[in-house]
């Protein structure tokens, strides 16, 4: 049964000689997290665990504890296991998480609860936090700057050979599990399955060795090895397709999950085979949007932004809007790598909705500029629009951009690069360890939400 909170206990009163207190940042966060809107929206998601979670069953970990421990996890950039350990071990964090003398939930319990909170809920919570920041005068929304960045997923560097080998390994593992479920009805021996997976790994290593050599002989050897690896993968796909019907007929509780895994991975492996054949044997240049770069994080996309140090990144592009006061007022997870100039209208529309008026100043980099975007911002009532024009500029344009207010706006815009760097250094937008597209959305949502709460707490502590 979902419960709200434990009976309050002030641990600091039990050991007064230690003179323990929450630090200024935690004091501010403590007050912000007492907000009933945050509490009720998280509770509504947690109640989705079972139809009668709110009224039946043994008592759960309280909603208040879950919310605060998830914030602490992102605040200090800890894993779930570290969060359990450090909260259990610290009187200060126990007091902050309202845990009292109760046992801290273990990391697996925390993971299951966290998975119930939807990315859309975190988006709504961030809007509420922006409203809190406005009410506390942390921001007035007079200035707005915008930029994009890439958050990477946790995958190995993708190559066709490694993806094919991964596919064989995963399919063979599912076939072995199917044999355990339906017995000896699966028409493939353990020895064959083992040899097929091992051979795939060896052929993938051979491809890696030939890639280090140059010349026609190495190219022929690489092509031959790829052809063999495709054959091995195709054979594994045939086995997986053959057992799909057999496991569907089995009457055990494990069949549903196993069949879902087979149905999930078979099309992905088929896509890897297809893109490999198109590239190597069809002579095609497969577009980045059509490539699969991970079987385990299939939502991962190839992002090329022209950076010298990171020409290609594997993850998702994130678009951020920041207002004065250091508050991220809006974030969006993008599909692919769309042009930056497409985001101006949505950015200004969201700002108008949150603050009830357009910003006095709107700033972006050269990628955001277009004559249409400048006109859109002016028509919406933005007084100063600072979007530097790329390429050659006319004398009139140079004079316009050399004005003092424009130069000051450019310096203001550059601050969002520092903000993004800080968010990544502190782990709010670091490489995503959570699994799946929903997990990625939760990772970004909790990161932005926690960063905004921390910014508000610091600002209130500095200017009480």
N, C-alpha and C positions, 0 to 999 in steps of 0.2 A: 504494500500500500504506500502510495506517495505521501510523505509527510513534509511539512514546511521547514521545521527547524528543531534543534534540540533545545531543552530547557536552558536558559542562559546561565553561564558560569563565568565569572571573572577570575581567570587563573592568576592574574597579577596580585589579587588580594590573598591568594593562598600562600604565596611566598613573597611577602612585602619587602623582605630584606634584600631581594635581588634588584628592586627598583626597575622593573621591566616596564616598558611602554612601547607602543607602536611609533615608528618613525613618522615624520611629517607626511611623506608620500603615502604610506599605508593608512594614516589617519584620514587623509583626503579620499583615498579609494574606499575606505570603510564607510564613509558617509555616502558616497556616490552609489555604492552597491546596496545600500538600504532602500534605494528607490523601488517602489512597488511595481512600476511598469516593467523594469528589467526582470524582477522576480517572477511576475505572473506570466510573462511571455516564455521564459525558460521553463517554468512549471508546465505550461500548456504542451510544450514539446516533449518533456519527460513523461507526461501522462499518456503519450502514444505507445508506451511500452506494451501495454495490454489493455483490453477494453474496460476493465474495472480496476485499473491501477490506483485510482483516486480513493477507492472505498474499501477494497478487499486486499487480503494478503498480509504478510509480515511487513513490518515497517522498513522502508527503504532508507538509504542514505538521504538526509534532508536536502531539499532543493537548494537551500541557502548554502550548505557546505559544498555541494557540487559546483554551483556558480562561482563561489569564491576560490575553490581549488583550481578550477579551469583558468580563472584570471591569473592566479599565482603562477601556474605553469607557464603561461605566455609572458608574464611580467619578468620572470627570471630565466626564460628560455631553457626550461627543464624538460626532460622526458616525463612520461607518466610515472615511471618507476621512481625517478628522482623526486617528483612532486610528492608521492606517497612518503618517501623516506624523510625528506626535509621538513614536511609539515608535521609528521609524527614526532620528529626530533626537536622541534622548536616551539617553545611556549609562546613566543611572539606570533608565529604563523598559526598556531592552534587558536589563539585568541582572535586573530584576523579572520580565519576561516569559520569561526563560531563552532569549533569542534569540541571545545571543553575538554573533558576527560574521556571522551568516547574514542574508540579505535578509528583511526583514519581508514577510509576505504582503500582497498588495494588497487594497484594500477590497472588490473583487468576490469575491475568493477567501474573504475573511472572511465576507461575506454568505452565500455558499453553504454554508459550514461551519455558520454560526450557524443557518441554516434547518433543519438536520438535528436540532437539539436540541429535544426535544418539551416543551411546557408542563408535562405531567405529570412529566417528569424534574426540571424545576426545582422543582416542588412538593415532590417527594421530597427533593431536595437541601436545600431550606429546612428541612425537618424534621430533617435530619441536622445542619445548622448550628445549629438550636435546641438539639439534644443537645450539640453542641460548646460552646455558650454555657453550658449547664448544667454541663458537666464542668469548665469553666474558672471557674466561680462568677461569671460575668457576670450570670446570673439564677438565681433559685431557684424562680420560678413561684408565689410566694406571693400576688402581686397580679395581677389581670387586668382590663383595660379594653377596651372594644369600641366601634367606630363605623364609619360608612360614608363614602365619598366617591365622586366621579365622575372618571374619567379620560377625557378627550375624545379622539376620533379626529381625524385630519387631513382634514377635509372642509370644503367651502364651506357657507355658510348655506343650508340646503335650502329651495327653493320648488318648487311643482309645475312652473312654467315652466322653471326651470333644469334640473330633472331630466329633463323631456321633451326639452329641447335636448341635454342630455348623451346621452340615449338615441339620438337621431337621429345625433349625431356618431359614437358608438361603433359603431352598426350600419352606417353608411355606410363607416366605416373597415374593418370586417370584410368588407364586400362587395367593397371594392377589393382587399383581400388575397386574397379568394377568386378574383377575376378573374386575379390573377397566378398562382394555383395551377392553375386549370383552363382558363385561356385565355379565348377569346371566347364560351364557352358560357353565361356569365352574361347573362341578358336584361335588362341595364340599362347605359346608356351612362355614361361618366365625367362628361359634362356634366350629366346629370340628377342624378347623385349629388351633385355639387358644389353645384348649385343648391338641392337639397333641404336639405343641411346649412346652407348660407348662409341660406336662407329661415327655417329653424328658429331660428337665432340672431337674425335680425332680428325675428321675431314675439315671441320671448322678451324682447327689448329693448322692444318696443312695450308688452308687458304690464307691464313695470317702469315705463314712463312713465305708463300709465293708473292704476297703483296710487298714484301721487302726487297724483292728482286725486280730487275728490269729486263726488257727484251721480249722477243716473240715467244721464246720457249717458256718463260715464266707466265706469260699471258695465256698460253695454251694450257699449261698445267693448272692455272687458276680456273680457267673456264671448265676444264674437265672435272675438277674437284667440286665446283659449284653444281655441275650437272648431277654428280653423284649425290650431293647433299640434298638437292631437290628431289631426287628419286627416293631417298630415305624418308624425307618429310612426307612425300605423297603416300608412301606405304603406311606410315603412321596415321595419316588422315583416313586412309581406307579402313584401318583397324578401328579407329575411333567411330567412324560412321557405322561400321558393322555392329559394334557393341551398343550403339545408342538405342536401337530397338530392343535389344535383349535386356538392358537394365530398366527400360521403361516397363517391361512386363514383370519385373521382380516386385514382390510385395513386402518390401522392408522400408523402414523409416528413413534410411540413408539414401534411398534412390533419388528422391526429389532434388536434394542438394547436388548429388553427383551428376544427374542429368542436366541440371542448370549449368554446372561447370563445363560439361562437354559442349553444350549448346553455346556457351560463351566463348570458349577457346577455339573451337573448330573454325568458325568464320575468320577469326583473327589470324590463325595460322595459314588459312587459304589466302588471305590478303597478302601475307608476307611472301608466299610462293608466287603469287601473281606479280607483285612488284619486282621480285627478283628476276623472274622470267622476262618481264617487259624490259628491264634495264640491261640484263646481260645477253639475252638471246634474241630480244626484239629490237635492240638498239635504241630504245626510247629513253628520253629524259623524263623520268616520272616527276610530276609537280610535287612540291613539298606538301601541299594540301591533301594529296592523295596517298602520302606515305604513312605507314604505321612504324613507329620507332620504339614501341615497347608493348609486349604482350600483357604486362601487368599494370601498366598505366597507359591504356590506349588513348586517353584524352590528351596525352602529351603531344605538343606540336613543335614544328621546326620554326624557329624565329631567327631571321637574319636581319640585323639592324645596322650593319656596316661598321661595327666597332672593331678597331684594330686588335685589341686584346682578346675579344670574344666574338669572332665573326659569325659563329653559329651557336645558338642556345637552344636547349631542349626543355620546354616547360610551357607556360602560358603567359601571355602578355596581360599586364594589369594597367588600367588607366586610373589615375588618382587626381582628385581635385582637392586643393588645400586652401583654406581661408586664413586670414590674419589670426594670430594666436596659436598657430601650429596645429590646427584641427583639420583632419582629413574629413571633409564633408561628404565625399562620395568616392566609391571605388567600384570598378567594373572589371570582371574577368572577360576578356575578349576571345573571340574565335579567330584563330590565325593571327596574321599581322596586318590588320587594315591600316590604311593611311591615317596619320595623326589628325589631318584636317577634318575628319568625319565626326570628331567628338565635341566640337565647340557648341553646337546647338543643344545636345543633351546636357552638357555641363551647365550652361546658362539656364536651361529650363529647370534643372534640379535645384540650382541655387535660388532661383525665384520661388520655388515651392517651399524650400526650407526657411528662407529668410524673409519672404514676402516682398522682396524688392531686388532689383539687379545690383551687382557690385558697382562701386564707383570706379574700380580699376580691374581690368581683366588682362592677364599676361600669359603668354605661351611662347614656345620656341619657334624656330623657323619652319619646322614641320607642320605646325598648326596653321600657318598663315595661308589665307586665300582672300581675294577681294570679297567673295561672298560671305566669308566668316566675319570680316570686319564690318560689313554692312549689317549682317544679322545682329551682331553685338550692339551696334549703334542704334538700330531700330528697337531693340529691347530696352534701351535706356542706359547702357553703360557709357559713362562719361569719358573714360580714358581706355582705349583699346591698344595694347602694346603687343603686336604680333609682327616681329621683324620679317621683312620680305627676303626670301632666299634669292641667290643669283644676282645678276646685274640690276642695279637700281637707277632710276632716273634722278636728275638733279633735285626735282621736287620731293621725291621720296627720301633721298638722302637728307634733305633739309628737315623733313618731317621727323625722321628717326633720330636726328641729332638734337632735338629739343631736350631740355633738361628733364622734364617729366617722363619722357620716353626712356631716357637713359636710366633714370631712377627705377622705372618699372622693369627694365631689363635686369637690373641688379636684384630686384625683388623676386623676379621669376627664377633667377639662378638659385635662390634659396631652396626651391623644391628639390633640386638635385641633392643638396645636403640633407634634406629631410628623408629622401629615399635611401641615401647611403646610411643614415642613422637607423632607419627602420630595419635595414638588412643587417647592420652590425649587431643590433640588439636582438635579432632573431625574429622580429615581428613579420618580416617578409623574407626570411632566409629560405634555403632550400626546403621544400615541403616533404616531411617524413610521413604524412598521413596518406592513406591509400584511397584510390578511386577519385572520380571527379567530385563527388560530394565531399569527400575528405579534403580535397584541395580547396573547395569553397569554404569549408569550416576553418581550415588553416588561415586563409586570407582574412576571413571575417573576424575570427578571434584576435588575429594580429592587429588589425586596424582598430578594433573595438578597445583592446587593452592599451594600445598606444595612445588613443584619445583619452581614455580614462586617466592614464598616468600623466598626460600633459595637463589635464584639468586639475588633477590633484596637486601637481607641483605649482601650478599657477595660483591656486587658492591658498596653498601654504606660504607662498612668497608674498602674496598680497591679501592677507586675511581681511 
